[in-house]
Each structure stands twice: as C-alpha cells, then as structure tokens.
Amino acid sequence: MLINRNTKIIGSKVILIPYKKEHVEKYHRWMQSPELLRLTGSEPLSLQQEYEMQNSWMVDANKCTFIVLDKEKYQHTRDEIESMIGDTNLYFMDTETTLAAEAEIMIAEEWARGKHCGIEAMAIMLWYGIEQLDVKHFLVRILDDNVASIKLFEKLGFIQTVKSEAFKEVTMEKVVDLVFIEFLKVVFGSVAVTVYKSDDGDDRIEIGEPSPLKIPYVDE
C-alpha cells in the first residue's frame, strides 16, 4: 500500500517500517520454515517470487504491510536487517456496510518471542488501520492449535465467532468503538510517527522517546 511507503512508527518495544526490497532476503529465509508456512497459511516462494510479492504489497491498495523491528536491538546495532523480527499486515475486504480488514502478526525470530513485541506491534497496526485507513471492523483467522496467537488476540479484545473443523481454524473479530481505541493506547503506551526514507540511504531511523499521541475519533 503506497500510503505507508514512507512511514515509520516507533513504539516502546518495536519499530514498524515499510517492507522494502532490502528486507526481502531475510524475509525469504524466514519463510523457508515449514512451521512458519503452516502457521501463516503461506506457500513457499522462490527468492525472485518474494521480490515480486514485496513489490505487489507496496502498490496493492488492499494490503498494508509493515516490517517489525526489535527496538532494543536496533538501538544497539543500527542495523535494520539484524533487527527484523517479523511483520504485520492488514488485508482489506469488501463489505456492504463498513470497511473491514483481516489482521495478521508474525514474530519469526524465536529470540524475540515472549517480550510482548507481538502484542505491541499488532496494537499499533490496529491503531494505524483505524486512524489512517478508517477501518471499522477487524477479523483474524488462526489455526486452532496456535494457542499463542489466539491468546494474543484475546488480550486485544477479539472474540471468537467461528470455528471451522474442516480448516482447523478459528475466526476472531473486533468491532471498532471508542472504548477499543482507548484500550489500544493503553497497550502500546505512546508512539512516534515519523517519515521513513530508505531508498537513498540518507534517512535511517533516528531513535527518540515516543511522545504521547492523542487519537482523534468520530463516533458515527
């Protein structure tokens, strides 16, 4: 999605940045894992196909993707590739009544799990969907044995609405309201939204303390 191609969001534990071509090789290495392929419902791709997919995600109006960096690691290394720990996505769906999006979070690096990076990254992405993309309804589809992801979305207030025995997955949903937005602010605390430019290498991430962010919301 072009709207976030120059956006970086700095949280307490994570930094969200656009998915650029320089991130593809590490992402491709992640997706050689049979377990990650299974959990994400993905098909194995060649490196060339992964580059093509990255480009399609950047320009597709129905997909919004951020790479997740571990903030502490980046502060020490100043290296985006080494600091990459996963990604988070929104896929937009056509509905007759409201703008809905399917949400995803993947923490691929085992060393980054259990640090609450996943829940903060997902909360920030949900906020971004609400604030910048006008999403009113979120859903997730999770394999029924992926207990960690189910618990993560339960903590974010999602409620299970469907359980498919055939696909061995559960669907969880959350309708956006003012209470949910205020709750998200509690989860991620505060964020700094700034410009990210990586193509010319001149504007790499400068770490600063996140500032409290008031999120405007119009209750329709």
N, C-alpha and C positions, 0 to 999 in steps of 0.2 A: 504494500500500500504506500503510495507516494507521500501521504500526509505525514508519515513518521520517519521519512528517509534522513532527516537531519535533526532528529530529536533524541536527546539522552535524558534519562530520568535517574537521579541519584537518590537512593534511599538510605536507610540506616545500615543495611547489610548487603544490599545488592545495587548494581547499576544496570539499567536497561539501555541498550543501544541498538540501532538498526542492524539487520543482518546484511553484511557486506560480503563481497567476493573474497576478501582476505580471511573470512571466518569459515569458508566452505570446507577446507581440508580437514580441520579439526571436527567440524560437524559430521563430515562424511565418516571419519574414524569412529565417532560415537555410534553411528548407525550401521556399523558392522556387527554390533552386538545383537545376537538373536533375541535376548531378553528385552532390550530396548525396542526392537522392532515389534515384538509381540505386545508390549505394554502400550505402545503408541499406535498400534494398528497400521504400521507402515510397511512398505515393500522395499527390499534392498535396491539401491540405485548405484550406478557407476559414478565415478567422480565427475565425469562430464555431465551426466544427468543431474547431479546435485548442483552443479553450477547453473544449469538451465533452470532448475527449480528455484534456486535463490533469486534469479532474475525475475522469474514469473511472480514470486511472492512480493517482490519490490513494486511491481506495477499493477498487480491484481487489486481491483477496488473492493473485492470481497474478502481479502485476507490482510490481517495486520500481524506482524511478527517482530519481536524483539529478542535479541540475544541477551542472556543473563550473565553478568559478571559478578564474581565474588568481590565485594568492595575492599575487604581487608587485604586479599591477595593483590588486587590492583594497586593499592596504596604502597605495597612493598615492592612490587615488580615493575609497575608502569607498563605492563605487557598485557594487551587485551587477550591475545590468544591463550597465554598461560592462565589467565584469569577467567576464561569462559567456563561456565558450569552447566549451562542448559539453555533452554529457550521457552518462550511463552507466546501463545497465538490466540487470535480471535478469528473465527470464520463466520461470515455473515450469511444469514438465511432469509429468504423471502417469506414474509407473513403478511396477512391482510390487515392486521390491527396494530402491530408495533414492530420496532426494529429489534431483532433478536440476533444473538451471536453465540456460537459454540466456543467455549474456552478450553485451553489446554496449557498444561505446565509440565516441563520435563527438566529434572535435575539429573544430568547424565553422569557427573563426576561423583563417585562414591564418597570422596573425602568431604564434599560439600553438603552431604545429606545430614539431617539431624541438627542443623544450625539455624533452622527457621528461615532459610533463604527462599525456599519454595513458596511458603505461605505469603511472605512479604512481596515476592515478585508477582505472584498471582493477584494479590490485593491491589498492587499498583496498576497492573494491567487492567483489572476490572474497573478501577477508577478512571484510567485513561479512556476506556471504552465508553464510560458514562459521560465524562467531561468533554472529550474531544470528538467522539463518534456518535453520541446520542443514543447509545444502547439502552433499552428499557427492560430487556429480559435476557438472562444468561442460562445456558444449559451446558452440561458436561456429560460425556459418555465414558464410562470407566469399566474395565474388566472387573468382574465381581470378586476376583481374588487379589486385586490391587488394593489391599487394605490401607496402605499409607495414603494413597490418593483419595480414597473415599473419606478417610478421617480428615484430611486437609480441607476438603470442600465442606464437610460437616462443620468444621470450625469456622468456615466463612459463611455459614448460614444457609447453605444449599440443602434442599430437601429431596429425598429420593422419590421419584414419581413413576418410574417404570423399571421393572426387572425382566430382562429377556433371558429365558432359559436357553433359547436357540443360539443366541450370540454370546451367552455367558457374560453379559454386561449389565450395568445399571445406568439409568439416566437420572441425573440430579438437576434441579432447576432453582433459579432465584429470580424473583421479580424485583426490579429496582424501585426503591422508595427512599424517602429522606432518612429513615432510620438506618437503612443499609449503607447509605453513603457516609453517614456519621460513624458507623461501625468500621467501615474500611479505613477511615482516617485514624482510628484507634489502632488498627492492625499495623499500618505502615508508619504511624507516627507523623513524620513530615517528609517531604520530598522537595528536591530542587529540580526544576525542569529547565534545561538549557539547550543551546544549539550544539549539535554534533556534526563535525565535518571530518571525514576520514579520507576522502578521495585524494586530496593533495598532501595529506600528512601534516598539515600545519596546525590543525586544531584537535589535538588529542585531549582526552578527558582531564580536566583540572578538578581535583577533589576539593570540595569545600564542605562546610557543615550545611546539611539540609535546613531550609527555613520552613517554618510552619506555613501551610498552604490552606487558604480558605477556598472551599469548593462551591461555586455558585450552582444552585439547583432551582429549577422552576417546577413546582408540583402541578402537573397538568390533570 
